[in-house]
Amino acid sequence: MNNMSAELRRLYEEEREAARQLEALNSQLARASQAKSEFLANMSHELRTPMNAILGFTEMILDDIYGDVPPEVRGPIQDVRTCGQQLLRLINDVLDLSKIEAGRMELSLTDYSVQEVVETARTSLRSLAAEKGLEFTVEVQSDIPLAYGDGKRITQCLTNLVGNALKFTKQGSVTIRARLEGDRVVYSVSDTGIGIPSDQLDHIFGEFRQVDSSISREFGGTGLGLSITKTFVELHGGRIWVESEPARGSTFHFAIPLRIAEATEAV
């Protein structure tokens, strides 16, 4: 009996020690994660300032502010602008990811126009569509009333989806649609690109996800955009999903309330 009691005490002490070690490890991991998020946020801020300046001066050059740009120079300058825009989107994605991981991502709620959201996404990426020779169209229900939410983040969601569609489409078209279904706005982005295998559809919205490594090598990208888009949609109390067929194209949809009461915790 005494031996059994001693053994139980020993097991109890071992369990307590294991619990203490686990708590210390969790605390250490939390501090490391916080430090990483703060580092990413600081680096993103430092990189974004000069990148905005580079893009601003590039636009001024292309607008002939400093004089006529020779045709043989205009093409390379447009390439600089395109690469700069891609890098800025990556920087913004990293900054958003750091805020999400640190639990500091908040929505800025105000009235916004669905039509303006679509037009902003179209305008920001039409040069890329033109460079690739893709048909780029929009179809927006004309009588959608003023919406309430974070218009900047919704624009970012739509721009992420359109940017992916253009990136993964070598020929054909990309179409942006927006319609009202009851009390929800449904945004859709359709393309005639490479498509997504059915066994990848359930995982496509995870962080750093690409369909496979060959896709990443050929088309580039970090896989952050879809994960961040999903987070913003869920913060609006909405959902996002995709329909796709390999070699025929994809359609990404997200539906959010026309007017949200408050931000919802992402899942």
C-alpha positions in Angstrom: 0.0 0.0 0.0 2.8 2.4 0.9 4.6 1.5 -2.4 1.4 2.3 -4.3 1.0 5.7 -2.5 4.6 6.6 -3.2 4.2 5.7 -6.8 1.1 7.9 -7.1 2.9 10.8 -5.5 5.8 10.3 -7.9 3.5 10.3 -10.9 1.7 13.4 -9.5 4.9 15.3 -9.2 6.0 14.3 -12.6 2.7 15.4 -14.1 3.0 18.8 -12.3 6.6 19.2 -13.6 5.5 18.4 -17.1 2.7 20.9 -16.8 5.1 23.6 -15.6 7.5 22.9 -18.5 4.6 23.0 -21.0 3.4 26.3 -19.6 7.0 27.7 -19.9 7.3 26.5 -23.4 4.0 28.0 -24.4 5.0 31.3 -22.9 8.3 31.2 -24.8 6.5 30.4 -28.1 4.0 33.2 -27.5 6.9 35.7 -27.0 8.7 34.5 -30.1 5.5 34.8 -32.2 4.9 38.3 -30.9 8.5 39.3 -31.6 8.2 37.9 -35.2 4.9 39.7 -35.8 6.4 43.0 -34.6 9.5 42.5 -36.7 7.4 41.8 -39.8 5.2 44.9 -39.1 8.2 47.1 -38.7 10.0 45.8 -41.8 6.9 46.1 -43.9 6.5 49.8 -42.8 10.1 50.5 -43.6 9.8 48.9 -47.1 6.5 50.4 -48.0 7.6 54.0 -47.8 10.4 53.9 -50.4 8.3 51.6 -52.6 5.5 54.1 -52.7 8.0 56.7 -53.7 9.4 54.5 -56.5 5.9 53.8 -57.9 4.9 57.5 -57.6 7.9 58.7 -59.6 7.4 55.8 -62.1 3.8 57.0 -62.7 5.0 60.5 -63.2 7.6 59.4 -65.8 5.0 57.4 -67.7 2.6 60.4 -67.6 5.3 62.4 -69.4 5.6 64.8 -66.4 9.4 65.0 -67.1 9.0 65.1 -70.9 8.2 62.6 -73.6 9.3 59.1 -72.9 10.9 57.3 -75.9 9.0 54.1 -77.0 12.1 52.0 -76.4 12.2 53.2 -72.8 8.5 53.2 -72.0 8.3 49.3 -72.0 11.0 48.8 -69.4 9.6 51.5 -67.2 6.2 49.8 -67.4 7.9 46.6 -66.3 9.4 48.5 -63.3 5.9 49.7 -62.4 4.4 46.2 -62.6 7.1 44.6 -60.5 6.9 47.5 -58.0 3.1 47.0 -57.7 3.6 43.3 -57.1 6.2 43.9 -54.5 4.0 46.5 -52.7 1.1 44.0 -52.6 3.5 41.4 -51.1 4.6 44.0 -48.5 1.0 44.8 -47.6 0.2 41.1 -47.3 3.1 40.6 -44.9 2.0 43.6 -42.8 -1.6 42.4 -42.7 -0.5 38.9 -41.7 1.5 40.3 -38.8 -1.5 42.2 -37.6 -3.8 39.1 -38.0 -1.4 36.9 -36.1 -1.0 39.5 -33.3 -4.7 39.8 -33.0 -4.5 43.5 -33.9 -6.5 43.5 -37.2 -9.5 45.8 -36.9 -12.0 46.9 -39.5 -12.7 50.6 -40.2 -16.4 50.7 -40.8 -18.0 53.4 -43.0 -20.4 53.7 -45.9 -18.9 52.7 -49.2 -20.0 52.1 -52.8 -19.9 48.6 -54.2 -19.6 50.1 -57.7 -16.5 52.0 -56.6 -15.0 48.9 -55.0 -15.3 47.1 -58.4 -14.0 50.1 -60.4 -11.0 50.5 -58.1 -10.0 46.9 -58.5 -10.5 47.1 -62.3 -8.5 50.3 -62.6 -5.6 49.1 -60.5 -5.1 46.0 -62.6 -6.2 46.9 -66.1 -2.7 47.6 -67.3 -1.6 44.0 -66.3 -4.6 42.6 -68.3 -3.7 44.8 -71.3 0.0 43.7 -71.1 -1.1 40.0 -71.2 -3.7 40.6 -73.9 -6.6 39.4 -71.8 -10.2 40.5 -72.1 -11.0 42.2 -68.8 -14.7 43.1 -68.1 -17.0 44.0 -65.2 -20.7 43.2 -64.6 -22.1 45.1 -61.7 -25.8 45.2 -60.7 -26.7 48.9 -61.1 -29.2 49.3 -58.2 -27.0 48.0 -55.3 -27.5 50.6 -52.6 -24.8 52.1 -50.4 -23.0 49.5 -48.3 -21.6 49.6 -44.8 -18.3 48.0 -43.9 -14.6 48.4 -44.5 -14.6 49.4 -48.1 -10.8 49.5 -48.2 -10.5 45.9 -47.1 -13.3 44.7 -49.4 -11.4 46.4 -52.3 -8.3 44.6 -51.1 -10.1 41.3 -51.1 -11.4 41.9 -54.7 -8.0 43.1 -55.9 -6.3 40.0 -54.5 -8.8 37.7 -56.3 -8.5 39.7 -59.6 -4.7 39.8 -59.3 -4.6 36.0 -58.9 -7.0 35.5 -61.8 -4.8 37.6 -64.1 -1.6 35.9 -62.9 -2.9 32.4 -63.6 -4.6 33.2 -66.9 -2.4 33.1 -70.0 -5.1 33.7 -72.5 -8.8 34.4 -72.6 -10.6 36.6 -70.1 -11.1 37.7 -66.5 -14.5 39.0 -65.3 -15.5 40.8 -62.1 -19.1 40.6 -61.0 -21.1 42.0 -58.1 -24.8 41.4 -57.4 -27.2 41.7 -54.5 -28.7 38.5 -53.1 -31.2 39.4 -50.3 -29.2 41.4 -47.7 -25.9 40.2 -49.0 -23.5 41.4 -51.7 -21.9 38.6 -53.7 -18.6 39.4 -55.5 -17.3 37.0 -58.1 -14.1 36.8 -60.1 -14.0 34.4 -63.1 -11.1 33.5 -65.3 -10.1 31.1 -68.1 -6.9 30.2 -66.4 -5.2 27.0 -65.3 -7.9 26.0 -62.8 -7.5 24.1 -59.5 -7.6 20.3 -58.9 -10.6 19.2 -56.9 -8.4 17.7 -54.1 -6.8 21.1 -53.5 -10.0 23.2 -53.2 -10.5 22.6 -49.5 -6.9 23.8 -48.7 -6.6 26.7 -51.1 -7.4 29.4 -48.5 -4.7 28.2 -46.0 -1.6 30.4 -45.3 1.3 30.0 -47.8 -0.7 27.6 -49.9 0.0 27.0 -53.6 -1.6 24.3 -55.7 1.9 22.7 -56.1 5.5 23.7 -56.2 5.6 23.8 -60.0 2.8 26.5 -59.9 4.9 28.6 -57.5 7.9 28.3 -59.7 6.1 29.3 -62.9 3.7 32.0 -61.6 5.3 33.1 -58.4 3.5 34.3 -55.3 3.5 33.5 -51.6 0.0 32.1 -51.1 -0.8 34.8 -48.6 -3.4 36.6 -50.6 -6.2 34.1 -50.3 -5.7 33.5 -46.6 -5.8 37.2 -45.9 -8.9 37.6 -48.1 -10.6 34.8 -46.2 -9.9 36.6 -42.9 -11.3 39.9 -44.1 -14.4 38.3 -45.5 -15.0 36.4 -42.2 -14.5 39.6 -40.2 -17.4 41.0 -42.2 -19.5 38.0 -41.3 -19.2 36.6 -44.8 -17.9 33.5 -46.5 -15.7 32.7 -49.5 -15.7 29.8 -51.8 -14.4 28.7 -55.2 -15.6 26.7 -58.2 -12.9 25.4 -60.5 -12.0 22.9 -63.2 -8.4 22.2 -64.2 -7.4 23.7 -67.6 -10.8 25.5 -67.9 -10.6 28.2 -65.2 -11.9 29.2 -61.8 -14.5 31.4 -60.2 -14.0 32.8 -56.7 -17.0 34.1 -54.8 -17.3 35.9 -51.6 -20.6 37.1 -50.0 -20.8 39.6 -47.2 -23.7 41.5 -45.6 -24.6 44.7 -47.4 -24.5 46.5 -44.1 -22.7 44.9 -41.1 -23.5 45.7 -37.5 -20.0 45.0 -36.2 -16.9 43.1 -37.1 -17.0 39.3 -36.6 -14.2 37.2 -35.3 -12.5 35.3 -38.2 -12.4 31.5 -38.0 
